[in-house]
């Protein structure tokens, strides 16, 4: 159960928003000698609405990918000692919902029995997602750009060049008095940070935030996250056609659902993005193959090109 809570903690601050990655085009030739005026900054609400709309429109493309998520969690006890655990997951999408399938713990694949139970859990989750019958787990909070838009105000707009690409940057701060319909929006009302958006692709490149005051539910018995908990989320283009998560780091100090409190760091890295061509069930230690039976090509890192093939059963 503790492992499931830690995975849920990562989801607490995880924004998975993507947009099609467009190839850079050369600037048109001009003989004008006068410096061109920079384009006016767009309205942040309109921009984020475009980001979310493009994310939803990419459902069919996004579900063709699978990747490996490696989570390293450093947990600090009251005496200052630290325990570090590493978990690996296969991550894929059903519709617009990310599904995580646990495959390894501290460098060792799950036992046959644990792998079977995890496969059964994932199969049930996928079936419910296809029936649109899922509800958020009690120890998970899924945040979204559209949700943040409802409960936060944006300021200090500016434009910078990031990795050679024009990038729009805004600071944001949640409004504690904003209406919130669920636990996710309640947390977002207490966040403040900065958002970077790739201007060409209208995709979130980076998102940072920190909790501005203690957040608790049920007097702290159900959920209690302390002020100062923070996160940093980064995305990158994959295959020149879509943006996916690349890295997520956070420090969380809190307690969930009367379980053991967590005070430490979580570092998630997303790698080995593969584009799927076949439909198989992912099992620990299984080799990915092409439809013709040949071994799959090298893994795809964010920003690289490949046509690797395989998928969890959907």
Secondary structure, DSSP 8 states (H G I E B T S, - for coil): -HHHHHHHHHHHT--------------------S---------HHHHHHHHHHHHHHTHHHHTTEEEEEEEEEEEE-TTS-EEEEEEEEEEEEETTEEEEEEEEETTEE--HHHHHHHHHHHHHHHHHHHTT-----TT-----HHHHHHHEEEEEEEEEEETTEEEEEEEEEE-TTS--SSHHHHHHTTEEEEEEEETTTTEEEEEEEEESS-EEETTTTSEEE-TT-EEEEEEEEETTTEEEEEEEEEEEEEEETTS--EEEEEEEEEEEEEE--S-----TT---B-TTS-B----B-TT-----------
